[in-house]
Amino acid sequence: MLRGTDWASPETAFGTGEELYPCLVRLLDPGPTVPEARAAFGGLELVRHQNSIHEATAPVALFVAALLARRGTQRGGAADDVCAPLLGWLADVAHDCDDTCAAAGERGFDGNYL
């Protein structure tokens, strides 16, 4: 999935997804240091900046879900220091995709969005 996606094409909050690839590769490391993991998590915010969904959100969420399954399998079902924040990120993305959440973010004022 990582190599099969043209990361320069999908849009993020700040341009294209070209910057996502190095962040996602860092997450593949079986034992990243805390600073490495934090840097990678920070890069994921490109696809959900201020709780918004972008074109690159879906492929990144699919990658994160696959990565969680892989890390769990490698550890006999046990979570590690990377799994918990990734699962939290995935839950946040799911919440951001919720219609109620989206509607609350589109409150109108005199016919204009706030």
Residue pairs with C-beta under 8 A, 6 or more apart in sequence:
1 59
1 62
1 63
1 66
2 21
2 24
2 25
2 28
2 63
5 59
5 63
7 16
7 17
7 18
7 20
7 21
7 56
8 16
8 17
8 18
9 16
9 17
10 16
10 17
10 54
10 55
10 56
10 59
11 17
11 54
11 55
11 56
12 19
12 20
12 46
12 47
12 49
12 54
12 55
12 56
13 45
13 46
13 47
13 48
13 49
13 50
13 52
13 54
14 46
14 49
16 56
17 46
17 47
17 55
17 56
17 59
17 60
19 43
19 46
20 43
20 44
20 46
20 47
20 56
20 60
22 43
23 39
23 40
23 42
23 43
23 44
24 40
24 43
24 60
24 63
26 32
26 36
26 37
26 39
26 40
26 43
27 37
27 40
27 64
27 67
27 82
27 86
28 67
29 36
30 71
30 74
32 40
32 82
34 81
37 81
37 82
37 85
41 85
41 86
41 89
44 60
44 64
44 89
46 54
46 56
47 53
47 54
47 56
47 57
47 60
47 61
47 93
48 54
48 57
48 89
48 92
48 93
48 96
51 92
51 95
51 96
51 101
51 105
52 96
52 105
53 93
53 96
53 97
57 93
61 90
61 93
64 86
64 89
64 90
65 90
67 86
68 83
68 86
68 87
68 90
71 79
71 80
71 82
71 83
72 78
72 79
72 83
79 87
95 101
96 102
106 113
107 113
107 114
108 114
